[in-house]
């Protein structure tokens, strides 16, 4: 376990205004309210009935959502030990005296039957009655089972990202006003998510790690955009994440700094952002990531080759049925051309049960208790080495509100999982180090965890998206020639994938999710304002180059 770092005096809140060209509106604009509860961008199996307002849902009594075990457990030491800076009174309430409100501990261990002989073609799939089932006998015969020495790992990974949203930047402002961001909305949304998700979930995770004495572990990836906003507007959130990492039971992953699609358009820009992100993680967390994940779990063979050449041990990706071809995602895989580069595949059915279907009263498995979910995990004991549960971190408290029982679910889940003697929690690096790869995961085309297609269509389906992407990356050479760090930062922020996600014109379930996340009324508004910003940036870059030549 890491030793707590030297305590420093708490610094005052950093000024929210940045010195760069990409600044916020000078007008006061109220943040748009978000009323539709959408747990995840991954919309497999979404029905119209799932898109309800939170206040329209008749939630059951909270005790129906949990089934607590009974034996007591000793209370842990204070969580404040893991903070590297002096904490405020508000943080003291959350972390300083973490109390296990219910007197219980890990249930008495008992033998739990392994996975049933399967009748499905994919370990990801569920039966018609909603029961999760194991690999088929045919799949087992095709690949002889490795001798199990390490049991089954549960690998939790959480994505933490907040974009710098743009304001309604009109055509007549081009060349006159260089303030692009919606400051009020960015601060408002961050404050809401921080109070509903980041702080309470961080406190809960830290409590679980202490309660289970290091047997509960998770992994995070933080976009540079999110980290910058924490530094600017909510340093208390950043301190709480640092405390989690200081516990020694959290792995921090590597990614592009600006949560961009840069690898698809410029390998040089991609490398620049990856390096910038590594430096930021080292600066804030004193960590050097060994495992990589690209924005929205985008993956392909080509990308794997590029990342492996950088010295990473492995990468996270979506376990898509198209490329698994009947195999289970619950094993470690290799990319076709890199036998020392491991791939961890998301089990999207089990992940979405938490991230997406948890509060859906019309789901046949509702309510989802920790005990029920742990039983589904245990059903894979005979055929799974790692079950990878990859989620948006905002699932807890923001996409799934506290009133749904999501925090009670999280509170009890580790105990029920660890009730099985062959189950443990491991980080991605530990999973890679523990298990031998079973097979090659060959993905010649790009995949992702977005939308039902699980490809790039969330960002590159229509002509608006394609033109906007071509425009921003066409500026790379001229922007870098200015050697103006402010302009380079502006250009970099405009690469964030969310801007193009807002321009999606998909219908039905996927379209509802895109609309939920967008700060704009329509995808056409998102495109118009973005292209106006690009036009102003082009003019600014041209003026800067002329100034440099004179």
C-alpha positions in Angstrom: 0.0 0.0 0.0 1.2 3.5 -0.7 2.2 5.6 2.2 0.2 8.9 2.6 2.1 11.8 1.2 3.2 14.9 3.0 0.4 17.1 4.1 0.3 20.6 2.5 -1.9 23.5 3.5 -5.1 23.7 1.5 -4.8 26.1 -1.4 -7.6 28.5 -2.2 -10.0 27.7 -5.1 -8.2 28.5 -8.3 -9.8 31.2 -10.4 -12.2 29.7 -12.9 -11.1 32.0 -15.7 -8.3 30.7 -17.9 -5.7 32.8 -19.6 -6.0 31.0 -22.9 -7.9 32.2 -26.0 -10.7 29.7 -25.5 -12.4 31.5 -22.7 -16.0 31.5 -21.5 -18.9 33.7 -22.4 -19.0 37.1 -20.7 -22.7 36.8 -20.4 -24.5 34.9 -17.7 -26.1 31.9 -19.2 -28.0 29.4 -17.1 -27.1 25.7 -17.4 -29.6 23.6 -19.2 -31.5 21.3 -16.8 -31.1 17.6 -17.4 -34.4 15.9 -16.5 -34.2 12.5 -18.3 -32.4 9.8 -16.4 -30.1 8.0 -18.9 -27.7 5.6 -17.2 -25.2 5.0 -20.1 -24.3 5.9 -23.6 -24.3 2.2 -24.4 -27.9 1.7 -25.4 -28.2 -2.0 -26.2 -31.7 -3.1 -25.3 -33.0 0.4 -24.6 -36.8 0.7 -24.9 -38.8 3.9 -24.9 -40.1 3.0 -21.4 -36.6 3.3 -20.0 -36.4 7.0 -20.9 -38.4 8.3 -17.9 -38.0 11.4 -15.7 -36.8 10.5 -12.3 -39.7 12.1 -10.6 -42.1 9.9 -12.6 -40.6 6.6 -11.3 -42.4 5.0 -8.4 -39.3 3.6 -6.6 -39.8 0.7 -4.2 -38.8 0.9 -0.5 -35.1 1.0 -0.3 -34.9 -2.3 1.7 -36.1 -4.2 -1.4 -33.0 -3.2 -3.3 -30.6 -4.9 -0.8 -30.3 -8.1 1.1 -27.8 -7.4 3.9 -25.6 -10.1 5.4 -25.5 -10.2 9.1 -22.1 -11.0 10.8 -20.4 -7.9 12.2 -17.1 -6.5 11.1 -14.5 -4.2 12.9 -14.7 -0.6 11.9 -11.8 0.6 9.7 -9.3 3.4 10.5 -10.1 6.9 9.3 -10.1 7.4 5.6 -8.5 10.9 6.0 -5.2 9.1 6.3 -5.1 8.7 2.5 -5.4 12.5 1.8 -2.1 14.1 0.8 -3.5 17.6 1.6 -5.3 19.2 4.5 -9.0 18.6 4.2 -12.0 20.9 4.8 -14.8 20.4 7.2 -17.1 19.2 4.4 -14.5 16.6 3.3 -14.1 15.6 7.0 -17.8 14.8 7.0 -17.4 12.5 4.0 -14.0 11.0 4.6 -12.6 11.9 8.0 -14.8 9.5 10.0 -16.1 7.0 7.5 -18.6 4.9 9.5 -20.1 1.6 8.5 -23.6 2.5 9.3 -24.8 -1.1 9.4 -23.0 -3.6 11.7 -22.2 -6.3 9.2 -19.3 -7.9 7.4 -18.5 -10.5 4.8 -21.1 -13.3 4.9 -20.1 -16.7 6.0 -18.2 -18.5 3.3 -20.0 -21.5 1.7 -19.5 -23.6 -1.3 -21.2 -21.9 -4.3 -21.9 -24.0 -7.4 -20.0 -23.1 -10.5 -21.3 -22.2 -13.9 -24.0 -24.4 -15.3 -23.3 -26.3 -18.5 -24.0 -23.6 -21.1 -26.7 -23.4 -23.7 -25.6 -20.1 -25.2 -23.0 -19.3 -27.8 -21.5 -16.4 -25.8 -20.6 -16.0 -22.2 -21.9 -12.4 -22.5 -25.4 -13.5 -23.3 -28.4 -14.1 -21.1 -31.1 -16.7 -21.5 -34.7 -15.9 -22.5 -35.6 -15.8 -18.8 -32.8 -13.4 -18.0 -30.6 -15.9 -16.3 -26.9 -15.4 -17.2 -25.4 -18.6 -18.5 -21.9 -20.0 -19.2 -19.9 -21.0 -22.2 -21.1 -23.8 -24.4 -19.6 -27.2 -24.3 -18.6 -26.7 -27.9 -16.5 -23.6 -27.0 -14.9 -25.5 -24.1 -13.9 -28.3 -26.4 -12.5 -25.9 -29.0 -10.1 -24.3 -26.4 -8.9 -26.7 -23.6 -9.4 -25.0 -20.3 -6.3 -23.6 -18.6 -5.6 -25.1 -15.2 -7.3 -22.7 -12.8 -4.9 -21.6 -10.0 -6.2 -18.0 -9.5 -10.0 -18.3 -9.5 -12.1 -15.7 -11.2 -11.3 -11.9 -11.1 -13.8 -9.1 -11.1 -12.2 -6.1 -12.9 -14.0 -2.8 -12.3 -13.0 0.1 -14.5 -14.6 3.5 -14.4 -14.3 6.3 -17.0 -14.2 9.9 -15.6 -14.7 12.6 -18.2 -16.3 16.0 -18.4 -16.0 18.0 -21.7 -15.5 21.8 -22.0 -18.9 22.5 -23.5 -19.3 25.3 -26.1 -21.8 28.2 -25.8 -24.1 29.3 -28.6 -21.5 31.0 -30.7 -23.3 32.9 -33.5 -22.1 33.8 -37.0 -22.0 37.5 -36.4 -19.4 37.0 -33.5 -16.8 35.5 -35.8 -13.7 37.7 -35.8 -15.0 39.8 -32.9 -15.5 37.6 -29.9 -13.0 34.8 -29.0 -14.9 33.5 -25.9 -16.1 30.0 -26.9 -17.0 28.0 -23.8 -20.2 28.0 -21.8 -18.6 28.7 -18.4 -21.9 28.8 -16.4 -23.0 25.5 -17.8 -19.7 23.7 -17.3 -19.4 24.8 -13.7 -23.1 24.0 -13.0 -22.9 20.5 -14.5 -19.6 19.7 -12.7 -21.0 20.9 -9.4 -24.0 18.7 -9.8 -22.1 15.6 -10.8 -19.5 16.2 -8.1 -22.1 16.4 -5.4 -24.3 13.6 -6.7 -21.6 11.2 -7.9 -17.9 11.9 -7.5 -17.7 12.8 -3.8 -20.2 10.3 -2.4 -19.0 7.5 -4.6 -15.3 8.2 -3.8 -16.2 8.0 -0.2 -18.0 4.8 -0.6 -15.2 3.2 -2.6 -12.6 4.2 0.0 -14.8 2.8 2.7 -15.1 -0.5 0.8 -11.4 -0.8 0.3 -10.8 -0.2 4.0 -13.6 -2.5 5.1 -12.4 -5.4 3.0 -8.7 -4.7 3.8 -7.5 -4.3 0.2 -9.6 -7.1 -1.3 -11.7 -4.6 -3.2 -9.9 -2.8 -6.1 -10.9 -0.7 -9.0 -9.3 1.2 -12.0 -9.9 4.7 -13.3 -9.1 6.6 -16.4 -9.4 10.4 -16.2 -9.5 12.6 -19.2 -7.3 15.7 -19.0 -10.5 17.8 -19.6 -12.0 16.4 -16.4 -8.8 16.9 -14.4 -8.5 20.5 -15.5 -12.0 21.2 -14.4 -11.4 19.6 -11.1 -8.3 21.8 -10.6 -10.2 25.0 -11.7 -13.6 24.5 -10.1 -13.7 21.6 -7.7 -10.3 20.9 -6.1 -12.1 19.0 -3.3 -13.0 16.3 -5.9 -9.5 16.1 -7.1 -8.3 15.6 -3.5 -10.8 12.8 -3.0 -9.5 11.0 -6.1 -6.0 11.4 -4.9 -7.0 9.8 -1.6 -8.4 6.8 -3.5 -5.2 6.4 -5.5 -3.1 6.8 -2.3 -4.9 3.9 -0.8 -2.9 1.6 -3.0 -6.0 -0.3 -4.3 -6.6 1.9 -7.4 -4.9 1.7 -10.8 -4.9 4.7 -13.1 -4.9 4.1 -16.8 -3.5 6.1 -19.7 -5.5 7.7 -22.5 -5.6 10.8 -24.7 -5.5 14.0 -22.8 -8.5 15.6 -24.6 -10.7 12.5 -24.9 -10.3 12.9 -28.7 -10.5 10.8 -31.8 -7.0 11.9 -32.8 -5.6 8.4 -33.7 -8.1 8.3 -36.6 -6.8 11.5 -38.1 -3.3 12.2 -36.9 -0.9 9.8 -35.2 1.4 12.7 -34.3 -1.4 14.5 -32.5 -2.4 11.3 -30.8 1.1 10.7 -29.5 1.3 14.3 -28.2 -1.9 13.9 -26.3 -0.9 10.5 -24.8 2.4 12.0 -23.6 0.7 15.1 -22.2 -1.8 12.8 -20.3 1.1 10.7 -18.9 2.7 13.8 -17.5 -0.5 15.0 -16.0 -1.1 11.7 -14.2 2.4 11.7 -12.9 2.1 15.3 -11.7 -1.3 14.8 -9.9 -1.1 11.1 -8.8 2.6 10.2 -9.0 1.5 7.2 -11.1 2.9 5.8 -14.4 0.1 4.0 -16.2 0.9 0.6 -17.7 -2.5 -0.1 -19.4 -4.2 2.0 -22.1 -7.7 2.8 -23.1 -8.7 5.0 -26.0 -11.7 7.4 -25.9 -15.0 5.5 -25.5 -13.1 2.1 -25.6 -12.3 2.6 -29.3 -10.1 -0.2 -30.5 -8.7 -1.9 -33.6 -5.7 -4.0 -34.5 -3.9 -1.0 -35.9 -4.4 0.9 -32.7 -3.2 -2.1 -30.6 0.1 -2.2 -32.6 0.7 1.5 -32.0 0.0 1.3 -28.3 2.1 -1.9 -27.9 5.0 -0.1 -29.5 4.9 2.5 -26.7 5.6 -0.2 -24.1 2.2 -0.6 -22.5 1.3 -4.0 -21.1 -2.3 -4.1 -22.4 -5.4 -2.3 -23.4 -9.1 -2.2 -22.6 -11.7 -2.7 -25.3 -15.3 -3.6 -26.0 -16.2 -7.3 -26.2 -18.3 -7.1 -29.3 -20.2 -10.1 -30.5 -19.1 -9.4 -34.1 -15.5 -10.0 -33.3 -15.8 -12.5 -30.5 -17.6 -14.8 -32.9 -19.2 -17.0 -30.2 -16.4 -16.8 -27.7 -16.6 -15.4 -24.2 -15.3 -12.0 -23.2 -14.3 -13.4 -19.8 -10.7 -14.3 -20.7 -7.5 -12.4 -21.5 -6.9 -12.1 -25.2 -4.0 -11.0 -27.5 -3.9 -8.7 -30.5 -3.0 -10.6 -33.7 0.5 -9.1 -34.1 1.5 -8.6 -30.5 1.9 -11.7 -28.4 3.1 -9.7 -25.4 0.2 -7.2 -25.5 -2.9 -8.3 -23.6 -6.5 -7.2 -24.2 -9.2 -7.0 -21.6 -12.7 -7.2 -23.1 -15.8 -5.6 -21.5 -18.6 -7.9 -20.6 -21.2 -5.5 -21.9 -24.3 -7.5 -20.8 -23.2 -7.6 -17.1 -21.8 -4.1 -17.3 -25.1 -2.7 -18.7 -27.1 -4.5 -16.0 -25.6 -2.0 -13.6 -25.0 1.1 -15.8 -28.1 0.9 -17.8 -30.9 -1.4 -16.7 -30.5 -1.0 -12.9 -33.5 1.3 -12.4 -35.7 0.1 -15.2 -38.8 -1.2 -13.5 -40.0 -3.0 -16.7 -36.8 -5.1 -16.9 -37.6 -8.7 -15.9 -34.7 -8.8 -13.5 -35.7 -5.6 -11.6 -34.9 -4.9 -8.8 -31.3 -5.8 -9.2 -29.9 -6.6 -5.7 -26.2 -7.1 -4.9 -26.9 -10.7 -4.0 -28.6 -11.5 -7.3 -25.9 -9.9 -9.3 -23.2 -11.7 -7.4 -25.0 -15.0 -8.1 -24.8 -14.1 -11.9 -21.1 -13.6 -11.5 -20.6 -16.8 -9.6 -22.5 -18.7 -12.4 -19.3 -18.1 -14.4 -17.0 -19.6 -11.9 -16.3 -22.7 -14.0 -15.5 -20.9 -17.2 -14.4 -17.3 -16.6 -11.0 -16.0 -15.6 -11.9 -12.3 -15.6 -15.2 -10.6 -15.7 -14.6 -7.0 -16.8 -17.2 -4.5 -15.7 -16.5 -1.2 -17.5 -18.7 1.7 -16.7 -19.1 5.5 -16.8 -18.3 6.6 -13.3 -21.3 8.9 -13.4 -23.5 5.7 -13.3 -23.4 6.1 -9.5 -25.6 8.9 -8.3 -25.9 10.8 -11.6 -27.2 8.4 -14.3 -28.6 6.2 -11.6 -29.9 8.4 -8.8 -29.3 7.7 -5.2 -33.0 7.0 -4.8 -32.7 4.0 -7.0 -30.6 2.2 -4.4 -27.4 2.2 -6.5 -25.2 3.1 -3.5 -26.7 0.3 -1.4 -26.0 -2.0 -4.3 -22.4 -0.9 -4.5 -22.1 -1.1 -0.7 -23.1 -4.8 -0.5 -21.7 -6.1 -3.8 -18.1 -6.8 -2.7 -19.2 -8.8 0.2 -21.5 -11.1 -1.8 -18.8 -11.5 -4.5 -16.1 -12.4 -2.0 -18.5 -14.9 -0.4 -17.4 -17.3 -3.2 -13.9 -18.7 -2.3 -12.7 -18.6 -5.9 -13.6 -14.9 -6.6 -11.5 -11.8 -6.1 -11.2 -8.2 -7.3 -8.2 -7.3 -9.4 -7.0 -4.3 -11.4 -6.3 -4.5 -15.1 -2.5 -4.8 -14.6 -3.1 -7.6 -12.0 -5.4 -9.4 -14.4 -2.8 -9.3 -17.1 -0.1 -10.5 -14.8 -2.2 -13.3 -13.3 -3.7 -15.0 -16.4 -2.3 -16.4 -19.6 -4.1 -15.2 -22.7 -6.6 -17.7 -24.2 -6.9 -16.6 -27.8 -6.4 -13.8 -30.3 -9.0 -11.0 -30.6 -8.8 -9.9 -34.2 -10.5 -6.6 -34.9 -9.6 -5.2 -38.3 -12.3 -2.4 -38.1 -12.8 0.1 -35.3 -15.1 -0.8 -32.4 -16.2 1.1 -29.4 -18.7 0.9 -26.5 -21.0 3.5 -27.9 -24.5 2.9 -29.2 -26.0 -0.4 -30.4 -23.6 -0.7 -33.3 -20.5 -0.4 -31.1 -18.5 1.2 -33.8 -17.6 4.8 -34.8 -21.0 5.8 -36.0 -21.7 7.8 -32.8 -19.2 10.4 -34.0 -18.8 9.8 -37.8 -22.1 8.8 -39.2 -23.4 11.9 -40.9 -21.9 14.6 -43.1 -22.0 17.3 -40.4 -19.8 15.1 -38.1 -17.4 14.2 -40.9 -17.0 17.8 -42.1 -16.4 19.1 -38.6 -13.8 16.4 -37.9 -12.0 17.1 -41.1 -12.0 20.9 -40.4 -10.5 20.6 -36.9 -7.7 18.3 -37.9 -6.9 20.2 -41.0 -5.8 23.0 -38.7 -3.1 21.0 -37.0 -0.1 22.2 -39.1 -0.9 25.9 -38.9 -1.9 25.9 -35.3 1.3 24.2 -34.2 3.3 26.7 -36.4 2.1 29.5 -34.2 3.9 28.1 -31.2 1.2 29.9 -29.2 0.3 27.6 -26.3 -3.1 29.2 -25.8 -4.1 28.6 -29.4 -2.8 25.1 -29.3 -4.9 24.4 -26.2 -8.0 25.9 -27.8 -7.5 23.7 -30.9 -6.9 20.7 -28.6 -10.1 21.2 -26.6 -12.1 21.4 -29.8 -11.0 17.8 -30.6 -12.9 16.4 -27.7 -15.2 13.6 -29.0 -18.3 15.0 -27.3 -18.6 17.9 -29.7 -19.2 15.4 -32.6 -21.3 13.1 -30.4 -23.8 16.0 -30.0 -24.1 16.2 -33.8 -25.5 12.7 -34.2 -28.8 12.4 -36.0 -29.6 8.9 -34.9 -33.2 8.0 -34.0 -34.9 5.8 -31.4 -32.9 4.7 -28.4 -29.5 5.9 -29.5 -30.9 9.2 -30.5 -32.5 9.7 -27.1 -29.2 9.1 -25.4 -27.3 11.5 -27.7 -30.0 14.1 -27.0 -29.7 13.6 -23.2 -26.0 14.3 -23.1 -26.1 17.3 -25.6 -26.2 20.9 -24.3 -27.8 21.9 -27.6 -31.5 21.6 -28.6 -30.7 19.8 -31.9 -27.6 18.2 -33.6 -27.9 20.9 -36.2 -27.4 23.6 -33.5 -24.4 21.7 -32.2 -22.9 21.7 -35.7 -23.6 25.3 -36.5 -22.1 26.7 -33.3 -19.1 24.4 -33.6 -18.4 25.4 -37.2 -18.7 29.1 -36.2 -16.1 28.6 -33.6 -13.8 26.8 -36.1 -14.2 29.8 -38.5 -13.2 32.2 -35.8 -10.2 30.0 -34.7 -9.0 29.9 -38.3 -9.0 33.7 -38.5 -7.2 33.9 -35.2 -4.5 31.5 -36.3 -4.0 33.4 -39.6 -3.6 36.6 -37.7 -1.1 35.0 -35.3 1.0 33.6 -38.2 1.1 37.1 -39.9 2.1 38.6 -36.6 5.0 36.1 -36.3 6.2 36.8 -39.8 6.3 40.5 -39.3 
